[in-house]
Amino acid sequence: MITLYVLDFVLHARNSSPKAIRNSLAEFGTDLTVAECQEPQEHSNYKISMVTEDPTLVFDLCSQFGRIRSVKIQENSRI
């Protein structure tokens, strides 16, 4: 049985773009969306949603961009 996790979180990133974040996360899950929450500036908030098998890997990667906030994780099992 494979366990999938639906992740919804906000990333407070430094000097980054939605495209750079999307490209970094694309190989680690599906249904990936990265939406900017406010006007682009030095620090921006991005709402990220995706499905992954390894949330820890996703969060470790995102921590290289900035701080992770407002995390919601939903566990789904699949055969």
N, CA, C and O atoms as CSV, one atom per row, in Angstrom:
chain,resi,resn,atom,element,x,y,z
A,1,MET,N,N,0.834,-1.172,0.000
A,1,MET,CA,C,0.000,0.000,0.000
A,1,MET,C,C,0.889,1.249,0.000
A,1,MET,O,O,1.835,1.344,0.782
A,2,ILE,N,N,0.581,2.195,-0.872
A,2,ILE,CA,C,1.307,3.459,-0.960
A,2,ILE,C,C,0.504,4.538,-0.257
A,2,ILE,O,O,-0.697,4.678,-0.489
A,3,THR,N,N,1.165,5.296,0.596
A,3,THR,CA,C,0.503,6.406,1.269
A,3,THR,C,C,0.874,7.697,0.562
A,3,THR,O,O,2.052,8.013,0.389
A,4,LEU,N,N,-0.139,8.431,0.162
A,4,LEU,CA,C,0.057,9.733,-0.463
A,4,LEU,C,C,-0.397,10.813,0.504
A,4,LEU,O,O,-1.317,10.604,1.295
A,5,TYR,N,N,0.244,11.953,0.436
A,5,TYR,CA,C,-0.079,13.081,1.305
A,5,TYR,C,C,-0.434,14.291,0.452
A,5,TYR,O,O,0.295,14.655,-0.471
A,6,VAL,N,N,-1.559,14.902,0.777
A,6,VAL,CA,C,-1.967,16.139,0.122
A,6,VAL,C,C,-1.451,17.275,0.999
A,6,VAL,O,O,-1.852,17.414,2.154
A,7,LEU,N,N,-0.561,18.083,0.436
A,7,LEU,CA,C,0.053,19.178,1.175
A,7,LEU,C,C,-0.519,20.517,0.715
A,7,LEU,O,O,-0.657,20.765,-0.483
A,8,ASP,N,N,-0.841,21.354,1.656
A,8,ASP,CA,C,-1.229,22.743,1.411
A,8,ASP,C,C,-0.452,23.573,2.421
A,8,ASP,O,O,-0.592,23.379,3.629
A,9,PHE,N,N,0.367,24.497,1.930
A,9,PHE,CA,C,1.145,25.325,2.849
A,9,PHE,C,C,1.530,26.640,2.184
A,9,PHE,O,O,1.399,26.809,0.972
A,10,VAL,N,N,2.003,27.555,3.001
A,10,VAL,CA,C,2.485,28.846,2.519
A,10,VAL,C,C,3.993,28.880,2.718
A,10,VAL,O,O,4.502,28.543,3.786
A,11,LEU,N,N,4.694,29.292,1.672
A,11,LEU,CA,C,6.141,29.431,1.720
A,11,LEU,C,C,6.487,30.910,1.658
A,11,LEU,O,O,6.153,31.590,0.688
A,12,HIS,N,N,7.151,31.405,2.684
A,12,HIS,CA,C,7.626,32.786,2.724
A,12,HIS,C,C,9.051,32.746,2.196
A,12,HIS,O,O,9.982,32.422,2.933
A,13,ALA,N,N,9.224,33.076,0.909
A,13,ALA,CA,C,10.497,32.869,0.219
A,13,ALA,C,C,11.259,34.169,0.013
A,13,ALA,O,O,10.675,35.247,-0.097
A,14,ARG,N,N,12.565,34.037,-0.035
A,14,ARG,CA,C,13.462,35.165,-0.292
A,14,ARG,C,C,13.962,35.093,-1.733
A,14,ARG,O,O,14.448,34.054,-2.180
A,15,ASN,N,N,13.840,36.195,-2.445
A,15,ASN,CA,C,14.422,36.320,-3.792
A,15,ASN,C,C,14.162,35.098,-4.671
A,15,ASN,O,O,15.095,34.490,-5.195
A,16,SER,N,N,12.905,34.750,-4.824
A,16,SER,CA,C,12.558,33.583,-5.621
A,16,SER,C,C,11.368,33.907,-6.502
A,16,SER,O,O,10.790,34.990,-6.411
A,17,SER,N,N,11.008,32.971,-7.346
A,17,SER,CA,C,9.864,33.147,-8.232
A,17,SER,C,C,9.013,31.881,-8.198
A,17,SER,O,O,9.507,30.810,-7.847
A,18,PRO,N,N,7.731,31.999,-8.562
A,18,PRO,CA,C,6.881,30.805,-8.610
A,18,PRO,C,C,7.455,29.742,-9.552
A,18,PRO,O,O,7.363,28.547,-9.271
A,19,LYS,N,N,8.039,30.174,-10.655
A,19,LYS,CA,C,8.587,29.231,-11.629
A,19,LYS,C,C,9.752,28.436,-11.032
A,19,LYS,O,O,9.841,27.224,-11.230
A,20,ALA,N,N,10.639,29.110,-10.305
A,20,ALA,CA,C,11.783,28.421,-9.688
A,20,ALA,C,C,11.316,27.407,-8.644
A,20,ALA,O,O,11.846,26.298,-8.565
A,21,ILE,N,N,10.326,27.793,-7.851
A,21,ILE,CA,C,9.793,26.885,-6.830
A,21,ILE,C,C,9.111,25.697,-7.493
A,21,ILE,O,O,9.322,24.553,-7.092
A,22,ARG,N,N,8.299,25.965,-8.500
A,22,ARG,CA,C,7.585,24.906,-9.230
A,22,ARG,C,C,8.574,23.924,-9.851
A,22,ARG,O,O,8.393,22.711,-9.747
A,23,ASN,N,N,9.618,24.443,-10.495
A,23,ASN,CA,C,10.614,23.568,-11.134
A,23,ASN,C,C,11.334,22.692,-10.108
A,23,ASN,O,O,11.651,21.538,-10.397
A,24,SER,N,N,11.590,23.220,-8.931
A,24,SER,CA,C,12.275,22.443,-7.890
A,24,SER,C,C,11.410,21.338,-7.309
A,24,SER,O,O,11.917,20.276,-6.945
A,25,LEU,N,N,10.097,21.582,-7.218
A,25,LEU,CA,C,9.184,20.623,-6.588
A,25,LEU,C,C,8.551,19.631,-7.561
A,25,LEU,O,O,8.024,18.607,-7.128
A,26,ALA,N,N,8.590,19.905,-8.846
A,26,ALA,CA,C,7.847,19.126,-9.847
A,26,ALA,C,C,8.128,17.627,-9.802
A,26,ALA,O,O,7.212,16.825,-9.988
A,27,GLU,N,N,9.352,17.244,-9.564
A,27,GLU,CA,C,9.693,15.818,-9.594
A,27,GLU,C,C,9.300,15.068,-8.322
A,27,GLU,O,O,9.410,13.843,-8.269
A,28,PHE,N,N,8.841,15.793,-7.295
A,28,PHE,CA,C,8.555,15.158,-6.008
A,28,PHE,C,C,7.066,14.944,-5.743
A,28,PHE,O,O,6.689,14.536,-4.644
A,29,GLY,N,N,6.212,15.215,-6.742
A,29,GLY,CA,C,4.790,15.000,-6.532
A,29,GLY,C,C,3.971,15.341,-7.758
A,29,GLY,O,O,4.505,15.611,-8.834
A,30,THR,N,N,2.665,15.323,-7.571
A,30,THR,CA,C,1.729,15.622,-8.654
A,30,THR,C,C,0.770,16.719,-8.206
A,30,THR,O,O,0.788,17.156,-7.055
A,31,ASP,N,N,-0.061,17.147,-9.137
A,31,ASP,CA,C,-1.082,18.168,-8.861
A,31,ASP,C,C,-0.471,19.397,-8.185
A,31,ASP,O,O,-1.050,19.952,-7.251
A,32,LEU,N,N,0.689,19.810,-8.660
A,32,LEU,CA,C,1.434,20.916,-8.055
A,32,LEU,C,C,0.901,22.263,-8.534
A,32,LEU,O,O,0.783,22.505,-9.735
A,33,THR,N,N,0.582,23.128,-7.586
A,33,THR,CA,C,0.248,24.519,-7.891
A,33,THR,C,C,1.060,25.423,-6.975
A,33,THR,O,O,1.223,25.149,-5.786
A,34,VAL,N,N,1.560,26.498,-7.552
A,34,VAL,CA,C,2.301,27.510,-6.802
A,34,VAL,C,C,1.692,28.853,-7.176
A,34,VAL,O,O,1.788,29.285,-8.324
A,35,ALA,N,N,1.066,29.511,-6.209
A,35,ALA,CA,C,0.402,30.786,-6.466
A,35,ALA,C,C,0.965,31.857,-5.548
A,35,ALA,O,O,1.126,31.645,-4.346
A,36,GLU,N,N,1.261,33.005,-6.131
A,36,GLU,CA,C,1.779,34.120,-5.338
A,36,GLU,C,C,0.639,34.758,-4.562
A,36,GLU,O,O,-0.422,35.028,-5.125
A,37,CYS,N,N,0.849,35.003,-3.270
A,37,CYS,CA,C,-0.190,35.539,-2.394
A,37,CYS,C,C,-0.201,37.062,-2.338
A,37,CYS,O,O,-1.179,37.648,-1.874
A,38,GLN,N,N,0.859,37.714,-2.800
A,38,GLN,CA,C,0.938,39.171,-2.720
A,38,GLN,C,C,1.831,39.690,-3.825
A,38,GLN,O,O,2.372,38.913,-4.612
A,39,GLU,N,N,1.987,41.008,-3.887
A,39,GLU,CA,C,2.841,41.646,-4.887
A,39,GLU,C,C,4.278,41.126,-4.778
A,39,GLU,O,O,4.777,40.935,-3.668
A,40,PRO,N,N,4.949,40.896,-5.910
A,40,PRO,CA,C,6.348,40.458,-5.855
A,40,PRO,C,C,7.229,41.516,-5.186
A,40,PRO,O,O,7.138,42.704,-5.497
A,41,GLN,N,N,8.064,41.076,-4.284
A,41,GLN,CA,C,9.043,41.925,-3.620
A,41,GLN,C,C,10.195,41.048,-3.181
A,41,GLN,O,O,10.280,39.893,-3.598
A,42,GLU,N,N,11.077,41.561,-2.356
A,42,GLU,CA,C,12.224,40.755,-1.935
A,42,GLU,C,C,11.769,39.475,-1.234
A,42,GLU,O,O,12.323,38.402,-1.474
A,43,HIS,N,N,10.754,39.589,-0.360
A,43,HIS,CA,C,10.169,38.423,0.312
A,43,HIS,C,C,8.730,38.289,-0.164
A,43,HIS,O,O,7.965,39.251,-0.101
A,44,SER,N,N,8.355,37.110,-0.636
A,44,SER,CA,C,7.004,36.881,-1.120
A,44,SER,C,C,6.421,35.635,-0.479
A,44,SER,O,O,7.149,34.723,-0.087
A,45,ASN,N,N,5.103,35.607,-0.378
A,45,ASN,CA,C,4.406,34.426,0.116
A,45,ASN,C,C,3.808,33.677,-1.066
A,45,ASN,O,O,3.165,34.269,-1.933
A,46,TYR,N,N,4.028,32.371,-1.086
A,46,TYR,CA,C,3.502,31.507,-2.141
A,46,TYR,C,C,2.645,30.424,-1.519
A,46,TYR,O,O,3.072,29.747,-0.584
A,47,LYS,N,N,1.421,30.255,-2.043
A,47,LYS,CA,C,0.544,29.173,-1.604
A,47,LYS,C,C,0.876,27.977,-2.473
A,47,LYS,O,O,0.773,28.038,-3.698
A,48,ILE,N,N,1.273,26.892,-1.836
A,48,ILE,CA,C,1.693,25.687,-2.556
A,48,ILE,C,C,0.776,24.535,-2.183
A,48,ILE,O,O,0.500,24.290,-1.009
A,49,SER,N,N,0.312,23.835,-3.208
A,49,SER,CA,C,-0.509,22.634,-3.031
A,49,SER,C,C,0.086,21.541,-3.901
A,49,SER,O,O,0.475,21.787,-5.043
A,50,MET,N,N,0.156,20.328,-3.354
A,50,MET,CA,C,0.652,19.200,-4.139
A,50,MET,C,C,0.340,17.885,-3.440
A,50,MET,O,O,-0.026,17.858,-2.265
A,51,VAL,N,N,0.491,16.799,-4.184
A,51,VAL,CA,C,0.345,15.447,-3.651
A,51,VAL,C,C,1.720,14.790,-3.754
A,51,VAL,O,O,2.359,14.831,-4.806
A,52,THR,N,N,2.170,14.183,-2.653
A,52,THR,CA,C,3.500,13.576,-2.632
A,52,THR,C,C,3.507,12.325,-1.754
A,52,THR,O,O,2.627,12.127,-0.917
A,53,GLU,N,N,4.510,11.497,-1.966
A,53,GLU,CA,C,4.719,10.333,-1.102
A,53,GLU,C,C,5.618,10.680,0.073
A,53,GLU,O,O,5.632,9.957,1.068
A,54,ASP,N,N,6.372,11.777,-0.021
A,54,ASP,CA,C,7.357,12.115,1.012
A,54,ASP,C,C,7.305,13.605,1.376
A,54,ASP,O,O,8.064,14.402,0.825
A,55,PRO,N,N,6.418,13.982,2.297
A,55,PRO,CA,C,6.316,15.391,2.693
A,55,PRO,C,C,7.616,15.944,3.277
A,55,PRO,O,O,7.923,17.120,3.086
A,56,THR,N,N,8.373,15.123,3.977
A,56,THR,CA,C,9.615,15.577,4.592
A,56,THR,C,C,10.588,16.082,3.536
A,56,THR,O,O,11.239,17.109,3.727
A,57,LEU,N,N,10.686,15.376,2.443
A,57,LEU,CA,C,11.562,15.775,1.347
A,57,LEU,C,C,11.113,17.112,0.757
A,57,LEU,O,O,11.942,17.978,0.476
A,58,VAL,N,N,9.824,17.277,0.573
A,58,VAL,CA,C,9.271,18.526,0.039
A,58,VAL,C,C,9.569,19.688,0.984
A,58,VAL,O,O,9.997,20.754,0.542
A,59,PHE,N,N,9.345,19.486,2.280
A,59,PHE,CA,C,9.578,20.558,3.245
A,59,PHE,C,C,11.074,20.877,3.379
A,59,PHE,O,O,11.441,22.039,3.549
A,60,ASP,N,N,11.930,19.866,3.306
A,60,ASP,CA,C,13.371,20.116,3.339
A,60,ASP,C,C,13.804,20.974,2.153
A,60,ASP,O,O,14.600,21.901,2.307
A,61,LEU,N,N,13.282,20.664,0.984
A,61,LEU,CA,C,13.607,21.425,-0.213
A,61,LEU,C,C,13.082,22.863,-0.108
A,61,LEU,O,O,13.788,23.812,-0.449
A,62,CYS,N,N,11.858,23.013,0.358
A,62,CYS,CA,C,11.259,24.347,0.482
A,62,CYS,C,C,11.983,25.202,1.516
A,62,CYS,O,O,12.032,26.425,1.382
A,63,SER,N,N,12.537,24.582,2.532
A,63,SER,CA,C,13.248,25.348,3.559
A,63,SER,C,C,14.484,26.030,2.991
A,63,SER,O,O,14.995,26.970,3.600
A,64,GLN,N,N,14.978,25.583,1.841
A,64,GLN,CA,C,16.098,26.241,1.182
A,64,GLN,C,C,15.668,27.567,0.545
A,64,GLN,O,O,16.496,28.450,0.320
A,65,PHE,N,N,14.369,27.701,0.256
A,65,PHE,CA,C,13.837,28.936,-0.318
A,65,PHE,C,C,13.447,29.947,0.753
A,65,PHE,O,O,13.542,31.154,0.533
A,66,GLY,N,N,13.006,29.457,1.916
A,66,GLY,CA,C,12.555,30.360,2.972
A,66,GLY,C,C,11.845,29.604,4.081
A,66,GLY,O,O,12.152,28.444,4.355
A,67,ARG,N,N,10.888,30.276,4.718
A,67,ARG,CA,C,10.154,29.695,5.850
A,67,ARG,C,C,8.823,29.105,5.404
A,67,ARG,O,O,8.133,29.658,4.547
A,68,ILE,N,N,8.482,27.975,6.004
A,68,ILE,CA,C,7.222,27.300,5.714
A,68,ILE,C,C,6.222,27.669,6.801
A,68,ILE,O,O,6.537,27.620,7.990
A,69,ARG,N,N,5.012,28.041,6.381
A,69,ARG,CA,C,3.968,28.458,7.320
A,69,ARG,C,C,2.633,27.840,6.928
A,69,ARG,O,O,2.454,27.360,5.809
A,70,SER,N,N,1.721,27.863,7.854
A,70,SER,CA,C,0.329,27.439,7.611
A,70,SER,C,C,0.246,26.091,6.908
A,70,SER,O,O,-0.316,25.992,5.817
A,71,VAL,N,N,0.793,25.070,7.515
A,71,VAL,CA,C,0.851,23.733,6.911
A,71,VAL,C,C,-0.424,22.948,7.183
A,71,VAL,O,O,-0.925,22.911,8.307
A,72,LYS,N,N,-0.937,22.323,6.127
A,72,LYS,CA,C,-2.071,21.398,6.243
A,72,LYS,C,C,-1.684,20.136,5.471
A,72,LYS,O,O,-1.337,20.203,4.292
A,73,ILE,N,N,-1.747,18.989,6.146
A,73,ILE,CA,C,-1.400,17.710,5.516
A,73,ILE,C,C,-2.569,16.753,5.670
A,73,ILE,O,O,-3.089,16.553,6.768
A,74,GLN,N,N,-2.971,16.166,4.556
A,74,GLN,CA,C,-4.047,15.169,4.569
A,74,GLN,C,C,-3.468,13.860,4.041
A,74,GLN,O,O,-2.880,13.834,2.960
A,75,GLU,N,N,-3.628,12.782,4.791
A,75,GLU,CA,C,-3.089,11.482,4.404
A,75,GLU,C,C,-4.144,10.690,3.644
A,75,GLU,O,O,-5.296,10.586,4.064
A,76,ASN,N,N,-3.713,10.130,2.505
A,76,ASN,CA,C,-4.577,9.270,1.682
A,76,ASN,C,C,-3.831,7.995,1.369
A,76,ASN,O,O,-2.681,8.050,0.935
A,77,SER,N,N,-4.452,6.847,1.578
A,77,SER,CA,C,-3.824,5.562,1.247
A,77,SER,C,C,-4.308,5.096,-0.103
A,77,SER,O,O,-5.474,5.266,-0.461
A,78,ARG,N,N,-3.386,4.501,-0.853
A,78,ARG,CA,C,-3.696,3.997,-2.183
A,78,ARG,C,C,-2.995,2.660,-2.371
A,78,ARG,O,O,-1.852,2.488,-1.947
A,79,ILE,N,N,-3.668,1.731,-2.996
A,79,ILE,CA,C,-3.062,0.401,-3.227
A,79,ILE,C,C,-2.260,0.437,-4.502
A,79,ILE,O,O,-1.667,-0.571,-4.887
